[in-house]
């Protein structure tokens, strides 16, 4: 393998690579049709990484446990981000070892999918069911913690009695929940599906901030993300720096960013068409919750089973005029609300 790599490098030195050369071919899930090979360039990945660096979320002293598949855009972006940001990554794709790995690694952040967080939540609840006292104690602690969290989020004063109750709840229950994640967790990031806001609030009350985000393979993973201190449950946050999100008048989701793919591999009929002012277009898939955004507020999400057209958006028409991206049809159904955030970017993706 080493010898083969050396011969490849001799024939094509890495110094000769450009931003437009292909860095990876990642395949979509195929849940809404034939799986497509997404051609992501070095420029695409670099744009994704720099946008995440710009939100100042990850640092050299961070530690994470990566169990997401590296063939998926989410996991691939995290593995590359470790090189860019310089943090330490432990990799183990065996889900049966997550609990023991968390205790050993003690991560400062971890990225997950809703299913895992739902299972952890259910396991804690089930464990407390064995004893009526434990069940009541857990319910009380969660209620107290979420009430305190809501007051703090809105900037309201926490009553003295509630503050004392929160300290007691933390000592008896909440500290143990954080301990199950190693005790150092700054935040969890959830993507690739919609997380029940009640579960996100439950984790938040326990002192584990959940940053829900949204993305797609065709845009090099993440396109929007909640920020620490600005979390709004039930949303996937604001578009990342360098990314625009808006809607066409018929409800198509529009994402424009330098991170957008070059084209689909060996699939001419699905290859995005070009226009003089647009580098490329690609369909947004249903890999995340359908989205919509305003420049001032986080992107609202709805379940994939619903659809709302962009008639609810007062900016859709004006946005469409400035985005001459050819229509690309996709079979995913999307519910959307409002129009996009602006930035300087060069590519567009859209879906229906």
Residue pairs with C-beta under 8 A, 6 or more apart in sequence:
17 42
18 42
19 41
19 42
19 43
19 46
20 41
20 42
20 43
20 262
21 41
21 42
22 39
22 40
22 41
22 262
23 40
23 41
23 42
23 44
23 45
24 40
24 45
24 76
25 37
25 38
25 39
25 40
25 265
26 37
26 38
26 40
26 71
26 72
26 73
26 76
26 217
27 35
27 36
27 37
27 38
27 71
27 217
28 35
28 36
28 38
28 217
28 218
28 285
28 287
29 35
29 285
29 287
30 36
31 286
32 285
32 286
32 330
32 331
32 332
33 330
33 331
36 264
36 265
36 267
36 270
37 264
37 265
37 266
37 267
38 73
38 217
38 218
38 261
38 264
38 265
38 282
39 261
39 262
39 263
39 264
39 265
40 220
40 261
40 262
41 261
41 262
43 258
44 220
44 258
44 259
44 260
44 261
44 262
45 77
45 80
45 220
45 259
47 220
47 242
47 257
47 258
47 259
48 77
48 80
48 219
48 220
48 221
48 222
48 259
49 77
49 80
49 81
49 84
50 242
51 222
51 240
51 241
51 242
51 243
51 257
51 259
52 58
52 77
52 81
52 85
52 222
52 240
53 84
53 85
54 240
54 241
54 242
55 225
55 227
55 240
55 241
57 187
57 211
57 225
57 227
57 228
58 81
58 85
58 87
58 109
59 85
59 86
59 87
60 85
60 86
60 87
61 87
61 108
62 85
62 87
62 88
62 108
62 109
62 186
63 87
63 88
63 89
63 90
63 105
63 106
63 107
63 108
63 184
64 78
64 82
64 87
64 88
64 89
64 90
64 105
64 107
64 108
64 109
64 110
64 111
65 89
65 90
65 92
65 98
65 101
65 102
65 105
65 107
65 110
66 75
66 78
66 79
66 82
66 89
66 90
66 91
66 92
66 111
67 91
67 92
67 93
67 94
67 95
67 98
67 101
68 74
68 75
68 78
68 93
68 111
68 112
68 113
69 75
69 93
70 76
70 79
72 192
72 217
73 215
73 216
73 217
73 220
73 221
74 111
74 191
74 192
74 215
74 221
74 222
76 221
77 220
77 221
77 222
78 89
78 111
79 89
79 91
81 87
82 88
82 89
90 101
90 105
90 107
92 101
95 116
98 116
99 180
102 110
102 180
102 181
102 182
103 182
105 182
106 182
106 183
106 184
107 181
107 182
107 184
107 185
108 184
108 185
108 186
109 185
109 186
109 187
109 188
109 189
110 181
110 185
110 188
110 189
111 188
111 189
111 190
111 191
112 188
112 189
112 190
113 190
113 191
113 192
113 193
114 190
114 192
114 193
114 194
114 195
114 196
114 199
115 193
117 188
117 190
117 195
117 199
117 200
117 203
117 210
118 195
118 196
118 199
120 180
121 199
121 202
121 203
124 138
124 177
125 138
127 134
128 134
128 135
128 137
128 138
129 135
137 172
137 173
138 173
140 169
141 169
141 170
141 172
141 173
141 174
142 173
142 202
142 205
142 206
144 162
144 165
144 166
144 169
144 205
145 166
145 169
145 170
145 174
145 205
145 206
145 207
146 201
146 202
146 204
146 205
147 162
148 158
148 162
148 163
148 166
148 205
149 201
149 204
149 205
151 157
151 158
151 162
152 158
153 231
158 166
170 207
174 205
174 206
174 207
177 206
177 207
177 208
178 185
178 206
178 207
178 208
181 188
181 208
185 208
186 209
186 228
187 208
187 209
187 210
187 211
187 228
188 203
188 208
188 209
188 210
188 211
189 210
189 211
189 212
189 213
189 225
190 200
190 210
190 211
190 212
190 213
191 212
191 213
191 214
191 215
191 222
191 236
191 288
192 287
192 288
193 288
193 289
194 288
194 289
194 301
194 303
194 304
195 210
195 212
197 233
197 234
200 210
200 212
200 233
201 233
203 209
203 210
204 210
204 231
204 233
209 228
209 231
210 231
211 225
211 226
211 227
211 228
211 231
211 237
212 225
212 226
212 233
212 235
212 236
212 237
212 301
213 222
213 224
213 225
213 226
213 236
213 237
213 288
214 222
214 223
214 224
214 225
214 236
214 237
214 288
214 289
214 291
214 299
214 301
215 221
215 222
215 223
215 224
215 287
215 288
216 223
216 255
216 284
216 285
216 287
216 288
216 349
217 261
217 285
217 287
218 260
218 261
218 282
218 283
218 284
218 285
218 349
219 243
219 255
219 257
219 259
219 260
219 261
219 282
219 284
219 349
220 257
220 259
220 260
220 261
221 259
222 240
223 239
223 240
223 243
223 245
223 255
223 257
223 259
224 236
224 237
224 238
224 239
224 240
224 243
224 245
224 291
224 293
224 298
224 299
225 236
225 237
225 238
225 240
226 232
226 235
226 236
226 237
226 238
226 298
227 237
227 238
230 237
230 238
230 298
231 237
232 297
232 298
234 300
234 301
235 297
235 298
235 299
235 300
235 301
236 288
236 289
236 291
236 298
236 299
236 301
237 298
237 299
238 293
238 297
238 298
238 299
238 341
239 245
239 293
239 299
239 340
239 341
239 343
240 257
241 343
242 257
242 258
242 259
242 343
242 344
242 345
243 255
243 256
243 257
243 259
243 341
243 343
243 345
244 254
244 255
244 256
244 257
244 340
244 341
244 342
244 343
244 345
245 253
245 254
245 255
245 291
245 292
245 293
245 299
245 339
245 340
245 341
246 254
246 256
246 293
246 313
246 315
246 316
246 319
246 320
246 323
246 339
246 340
247 253
247 254
247 292
247 310
247 313
247 316
247 319
247 336
247 338
247 339
247 340
248 254
248 310
248 316
248 319
248 320
248 350
249 309
249 310
249 311
249 316
249 317
249 320
250 309
250 310
250 352
251 307
251 308
251 309
251 310
251 334
251 336
251 352
252 310
252 327
252 334
252 350
252 351
252 352
253 284
253 290
253 291
253 292
253 334
253 336
253 350
253 351
254 319
254 320
254 323
254 325
254 340
254 348
254 349
254 350
255 284
255 348
255 349
255 350
256 323
256 325
256 345
256 346
256 347
256 348
256 349
257 345
257 346
257 347
257 349
258 345
258 346
258 347
259 347
260 279
260 280
260 281
260 282
260 347
260 348
260 349
261 272
261 280
261 282
261 349
262 280
263 271
263 272
263 280
264 270
264 271
264 272
264 282
270 328
272 280
272 281
272 282
272 326
272 328
273 281
273 326
273 328
274 280
274 326
275 324
275 325
275 326
276 324
277 324
278 323
278 324
278 325
278 347
278 348
279 346
279 347
279 348
280 347
280 348
281 325
281 326
281 328
281 347
281 348
281 349
281 350
282 328
282 348
282 349
282 350
283 328
283 329
283 330
283 332
283 349
283 350
283 351
283 352
284 330
284 332
284 334
284 349
284 350
284 351
285 330
285 332
285 351
286 304
286 332
286 333
286 334
288 301
289 301
289 302
289 303
289 304
290 301
290 302
290 304
290 306
290 307
290 333
290 334
290 335
290 336
291 299
291 300
291 301
291 336
292 299
292 300
292 310
292 313
292 336
292 337
292 338
292 339
293 299
293 300
293 338
293 339
293 340
293 341
294 315
294 338
294 339
294 340
294 341
295 340
295 341
295 342
297 338
300 337
300 338
302 308
302 335
302 336
302 337
303 335
304 332
304 333
304 334
304 335
305 333
306 333
306 335
307 333
307 334
307 335
307 336
308 335
308 336
308 337
309 336
310 316
310 336
310 339
312 336
312 337
312 338
313 336
313 337
313 338
313 339
314 339
315 338
315 339
315 340
316 339
319 339
319 340
323 348
325 348
325 350
327 350
328 350
328 351
329 352
330 351
330 352
332 351
332 352
334 351
334 352
